[in-house]
Amino acid sequence: MKTKVICILCLMISFSAFTQTRDTCNLKPQAGNFSIELNFLPFSDDGPIDLTAFRGRFFLNNKIALRTGFNFDRKKQTDEVPHTYYIDGNSIMLIDKMERQYTVLGVNVGVEYHFLNSRRVSPYFGIDFGYENKSSKYSDEKNQAYSYPFVLKLIKTEIENAWETKVLSYDQWGNPHYITSVGDRAYNSFKINIVTGTDIYILKHLYMGIELGLGINTVKYKEATVKQDGVLTLKFPEIKDTEIGLNFNNAIRLGFWF
């Protein structure tokens, strides 16, 4: 797969060089043009094209472009784990069921200034504002065995705004045991970035690019609650986290303009 992708890129660049000598038209968008782009990951195990995020631009002129982006991701896992129990000399197989799911939805807007008067290369800088929301949920139905007398009881656990995780801990005597914690927490995120990048126009209407940002990202993790058979047993309070620093899109931006 990697070899095929590299060959395709080489053919595209070769064809671009050939058409350069025969076509003198401008390869870059002008006033009134739109562009649409997505992330290109040629060596990813999930495939070369990332369909969870898109970005569009509208060029006010050949220097200034308005930009907007959208990302969406949803994941759902359902597991069934069999357990065998022995009651009065007879074996009974029962199934524990677990379901995890989350949804991520984000949007961003900004503006770019392209400052180099070149036919193929268009570096730019700009500013970008973003908002992202993640919802998260977990539930399971597990059979719990009790002795003296032996009883099997089905216990239902529901976690709002998080997934269940088990964390290894130790008591005061050094004995290991697992405690219930949460992961993949739901959140609201606000960010602002100063961005810089470059578009490289391979053919007319086709370009690739990279981008780097410096900014601040504030994430507010929602309160997570754990209920067993409808009774509240644990509560994890809201947490606010702020990050400041560089952020880099490790994918190649693949775009088309029209």
Secondary structure, 3 states (H helix, E strand, C coil): CHHHHHHHHHHHHHHHHHHHCCCCCCCCCCCCCEEEEEEECCCCCCCCEEEEEEEEEEECCCCEEEEEEEEEEEEEEEEEEEEEEEECCEEEEEEEEEEEEEEEEEEEEEEEEECCCCCCEEEEEEEEEEEEEEEEEEEEEEEEEECCCCEEEEEEEEEECCEEEEEEEECCCCCEEEEEEEECCCEEEEEEEEEEEEEEEEECCEEEEEEEEEEEEEEEECCEEEEECCEEEEEECCEEEEEEEEEECCCEEEEEEC
